[in-house]
Amino acid sequence: MVIGTIIFAYLLGSIPTGYVLGSFAGVDIRAVGSGNIGATNVARVVGKWSGIVTLIVDAAKGFIPVYAASLAGLSGSETALAGLAAVLGHLFPIFLKFKGGKGVATALGVLLAVAPLVTLILLVVFAAVMAATRIVSLSSITAALAAPVALWLLSYSFVEVVLGAALAVLIVARHYGNICRLLAGTEPRFGSP
C-alpha cells in the first residue's frame, strides 16, 4: 500500500496542469513568458482564470495523496513520503520528460493536508511579501523558508518539520534563476508588462 500510494502521488503530481490548460488555448506554456508551467506564468500568458485553475489543481495534486494516505492509516513518515512524491512529480513530471514547475502550489496542498494552521500562516506571509514587493518568486521563497520554522514553533512532529524543510529546499533550489534575477534587480513584478 505504501509503495502504491507513493507511485500514485508521483503520477498525480506529474499531471502538468498549466501545460494542459495552455494547450487548450493553443499555447505551449513552456515556450512563452517565463517558460514555467505554474500558475503565475499561466495567468500572465493565458489569462487570470486559467492561472487560478492551475493554482487550485496543482494544490489538489499535493493535498489528495496526503489526505488519502492519512485516511488509509499510513504512518506520519509514510504520509510525508507521499507528499514529497507528489511535489517531486510536479518538479520532474514523467509526462513532460521530467521538466516541470517549481512546486509551490503542490507543496501548499501537501501542507494544507498536514498542517492547516501552518498553511494559513504561510499564506499570510506570502500575501504580506507580495503586497510589499509584487514579486511572486520572493513571496514564494519567503513562505517556503517560513514553513519548517512555523512547523517547529507550533510543535509539529519531527517528521513534519523535516517534510517542511525538504519542501523548502526543493522550492528554493527551483527558484535559482529567480534568486539570481532578484540579486541583479531584474526580477519582474506581477502585473508589470
Helices and strands as residue ranges (DSSP letters): H 2-14, H 17-24, G 29-31, H 39-45, H 48-71, H 76-91, G 94-96, H 104-114, H 116-133, H 136-153, H 158-174, H 176-184
